[in-house]
Amino acid sequence: MTLTDSENGRIAARQTFGLNEKKILVTGASKGIGREVAIQCAAAGARLLVCGRDTSRLSDTFMSLEGHGHVAIECELTDERARQRLALECEQLDGIVHCAGIRGLSPMKMVSESFLLQVMQTNYVAPMMLTRHLLARGKVSTGASLVFMSSIAALTGTAGVGPYAGSKAALIGSVRPLALEVAKRGVRANVLCPGLVETTLITEDKTWFEESCKRYPLGIGQPGDIAHACLYFLSDASRKVTGCVFSMDGGVEFA
Amino acid sequence: MIVITGASSGIGASVAQSCARLGAKVVLTGRDAVRLQTVSSSLPGSLHQTVVGDLLDGATLEAIINSEESFDGLVSCAGIASLVPMRMSSQGYLKGLLDVNYVAPMDLTRLMIQSKKLRHGSSLVYVSALSARAAPQAAGAYSASKAALEAAVRTIGLEHAKHRIRANCIAPGYVETPMLQKLSGTSNLTQKISLAPLGTLTPDDVAPAAVWLLSSASKWITRSTLTIDGGISLPIRS
C-alpha cells in the first residue's frame, strides 16, 4: 500500500494499513479468495485462524502463512453444531472475513427448493449465524472489523445466477442492521461486492469465462485484489467505515 | 507525484500529510497562500510544490499542469458547501456550486489527460459527499453538484481504463473541517452530526482511503464510491 519504494514509506504504510498482531478469522480459506486473504493478512502481521472444509488444501494454506501463531480448523460451516463449536473454541477476534461460499447457478424457473435452500444455507445463513454465535460468546473485540464477501451478482441482473444472487443480496440486507447493532462497541461490518475474480469457482466453464472477461475494462480480478481491499477494511485505516457496500470490479460496465 | 487540490485545510491537508508520509511527492493547490505554505512546510520529504490560486481560473490549472513533467494521481478535495432551500436557490447560486464542486475538478482532469502527463496506471480520487445520495434539507445544490461529480467520474473510469487510469470517489459523511464549521454557524448541525453510530469523523479518518485508492493495492478498483460516514447513512434509503 505504499506510494514509493522508500523504506520510510513502507514503515508508514505498515503503521496505517498493517494488522500488527490482530487476530483474524478467515472462512473458506482452503482456496481462492479466502486463501489469498489469509496469506495477505499474515503478511501484514496478523495472527490467523483459517477455516475450511478440505483438510489437505487447508493445511496447504496454513503452511503458506508468514509468521507465527496461526491456527487451522477444519470446519463444515453449514453444520449448526460445527459453527457453535468454532465460536466456543476460537480466541477473541479483531477481524473476520467471511469468504466461504458456493456457486448457486440455476434458472429461477427451474430451481429446486432444496438447491435454493442449500445455497442460502452456505452463502447467507452460515456466515450470519457464525457471526451471531461469536458475538454472543463475546469473541468479537471492541473495534473489530467484520467483512462479508457478497458479489456484483447481488447488484446486477444476470440470467441463470438467481440463487447465488439472492444469497449474496441477503448478506447486504442483514449487514446494515448488524452494523447498527454492533456500532456501540466500535465494531464495524462491511460488505465487498467483487466482480469476476479468477478462481476455480469460475474457470471451470471456459467459454463463458472468456466471454465474460471482455466486459471488464481492467480485466477480471485476481484474488490478491480482493485481499488488498480486505487489508484496508480490517485495519484501523477504516475505523469509521461501517455498513459500506463496496463494489470492486475493474470498472465493469454491466455484468 | 500526486496533485492534491484543496490542500490548505481539512481533508486535503490531511491527505497531503498521508501521501507525503508514505513517500509521495505532492503538488498542493489552494487559494490561501499562507495556509498552503504552512501545510507544505509541515510535510516530510522535500521536492513538494505549491500552486496558489482558484481552480476556476485557467491560469491556476495551467500552473498545476506545468508544475511537473508527469503525474501519478490526483486527489480532488477542493469544494464548497452552503445550505439554502431549493425554493431560494437562484440560478447563480446553483451554477456557483456546480462550478467549484463539479466543473473545476473535471476541467483539471481534462487538462491532466490532454497534456498526456498522466502516467499509465495513474489513479484519480475525488472527494464527493454522502449528500450526493442522502440529499438532506437545504443541501440540494450541494448534493446535486456532488452527484454530478460522481456520475462523471464513473465515465472517466470507463474512458481511460485502456491506459489503466482509474477513477474513484470517496463519499464522506459529516467530517470536522473548517468547511463544516462554517456550515454549523448558519444552522444547527451539531445534533445531526452526533447521530453517527461510530461518532464524529476527522479528516484523518478519510485520508487513508485516499492513499489506498491511489496505491497499486487498489489496481482493480475503478468507477467505485467508498462511503466513509461512521454509519450515519445506515438508516437512509439511497
Chai-1 contact restraints between the chains, C-beta under 6 A:
chainA,res_idxA,chainB,res_idxB,connection_type,confidence,min_distance_angstrom,max_distance_angstrom,comment,restraint_id
A,M1,B,S215,contact,1.0,0.0,6.0,A-B,restraint_1
A,M1,B,A217,contact,1.0,0.0,6.0,A-B,restraint_2
A,T2,B,L22,contact,1.0,0.0,6.0,A-B,restraint_3
A,L3,B,L22,contact,1.0,0.0,6.0,A-B,restraint_4
A,L3,B,G23,contact,1.0,0.0,6.0,A-B,restraint_5
A,L3,B,A24,contact,1.0,0.0,6.0,A-B,restraint_6
A,L3,B,S215,contact,1.0,0.0,6.0,A-B,restraint_7
A,T4,B,G23,contact,1.0,0.0,6.0,A-B,restraint_8
A,S6,B,G23,contact,1.0,0.0,6.0,A-B,restraint_9
A,G9,B,L22,contact,1.0,0.0,6.0,A-B,restraint_10
A,G9,B,G23,contact,1.0,0.0,6.0,A-B,restraint_11
A,A12,B,R21,contact,1.0,0.0,6.0,A-B,restraint_12
A,A12,B,L22,contact,1.0,0.0,6.0,A-B,restraint_13
A,A13,B,L22,contact,1.0,0.0,6.0,A-B,restraint_14
A,T16,B,P208,contact,1.0,0.0,6.0,A-B,restraint_15
A,R176,B,L234,contact,1.0,0.0,6.0,A-B,restraint_16
A,A179,B,G231,contact,1.0,0.0,6.0,A-B,restraint_17
A,A179,B,L234,contact,1.0,0.0,6.0,A-B,restraint_18
A,L180,B,L234,contact,1.0,0.0,6.0,A-B,restraint_19
A,A183,B,P197,contact,1.0,0.0,6.0,A-B,restraint_20
A,A183,B,L198,contact,1.0,0.0,6.0,A-B,restraint_21
A,A183,B,G231,contact,1.0,0.0,6.0,A-B,restraint_22
A,P217,B,A161,contact,1.0,0.0,6.0,A-B,restraint_23
A,L218,B,A161,contact,1.0,0.0,6.0,A-B,restraint_24
A,L218,B,W220,contact,1.0,0.0,6.0,A-B,restraint_25
A,G221,B,W220,contact,1.0,0.0,6.0,A-B,restraint_26
A,D225,B,W220,contact,1.0,0.0,6.0,A-B,restraint_27
A,H228,B,A217,contact,1.0,0.0,6.0,A-B,restraint_28
A,Y232,B,W212,contact,1.0,0.0,6.0,A-B,restraint_29
A,A237,B,P208,contact,1.0,0.0,6.0,A-B,restraint_30
A,K240,B,L198,contact,1.0,0.0,6.0,A-B,restraint_31
A,K240,B,L201,contact,1.0,0.0,6.0,A-B,restraint_32
A,K240,B,D205,contact,1.0,0.0,6.0,A-B,restraint_33
A,K240,B,I228,contact,1.0,0.0,6.0,A-B,restraint_34
A,K240,B,G230,contact,1.0,0.0,6.0,A-B,restraint_35
A,V241,B,I228,contact,1.0,0.0,6.0,A-B,restraint_36
A,T242,B,L198,contact,1.0,0.0,6.0,A-B,restraint_37
A,T242,B,G231,contact,1.0,0.0,6.0,A-B,restraint_38
A,G243,B,G231,contact,1.0,0.0,6.0,A-B,restraint_39
A,G243,B,L234,contact,1.0,0.0,6.0,A-B,restraint_40
A,C244,B,T227,contact,1.0,0.0,6.0,A-B,restraint_41
A,S247,B,S224,contact,1.0,0.0,6.0,A-B,restraint_42
A,M248,B,I221,contact,1.0,0.0,6.0,A-B,restraint_43
A,G250,B,W220,contact,1.0,0.0,6.0,A-B,restraint_44
A,G251,B,G157,contact,1.0,0.0,6.0,A-B,restraint_45
A,G251,B,A161,contact,1.0,0.0,6.0,A-B,restraint_46
A,G251,B,T222,contact,1.0,0.0,6.0,A-B,restraint_47
A,G251,B,R223,contact,1.0,0.0,6.0,A-B,restraint_48
